[in-house]
């Protein structure tokens, strides 16, 4: 039985998605990827990942809307940990209200968070020891 934790990366920028997927897979996680909120929602509902990293702002269904829909699912969807991967902060009251319902574990700044820090944050969610061999 495969006991690797499943991580879903939802990112519309192909190069950023590739870098994230590669680093997280090298850290020993099973990684699924999606390029839009709609695709991410479909994959999440089918595979029930153990953690989701989602770009907050994407065309059509953004990360906030996708996670709001996931949170409405019974059981797994209400509790799956999520990190938003973005350079855009919370801007308005509607987003603030959605974030209160989503309860993200945190934000990963695209420009300020290293790959090693991202992997460290993922490991912390699962209480796994840090690995010094991460990019």
C-alpha positions, 0 to 999 in steps of 0.5 A: 500500500502506498502511504505517500501523502497526496498533494494537489498543485493548482497553478495556471502558470506552467513554469511555476507549476512545473517547479513546484511539482518537481520540488514536492515530488522530489521531497517524496510526495505524490503530486497531482497538478491542475492548471485551473480552478475548474480542473483542480476542483474535478481532480480534488473531488476524485482523488481527495488529496491530503493537502492543496496548494492553489494559486489564489488568482486564476482566470475563470474559477480562481483558487478562492472559489475552488476552495470554497466549493471544496469546503462545501463537500462533506467530510474530507472537503471541510478539513483538507489543509490548503495553502494559497500560492500567490503574490496578491494579498486579500483585497476586499471584504468579499474575499475576507469573508470567503477566507474565513470560511476556507481557513487556509493554513497560510500563504506562500508568496511566489516571490518570497517563499523558497521551494525548501520553505514550501516543502518544510511547510508541507512536512509540518502539516503532516508532522514529518521531519525536515529533509536537508536535501530539498532544493 
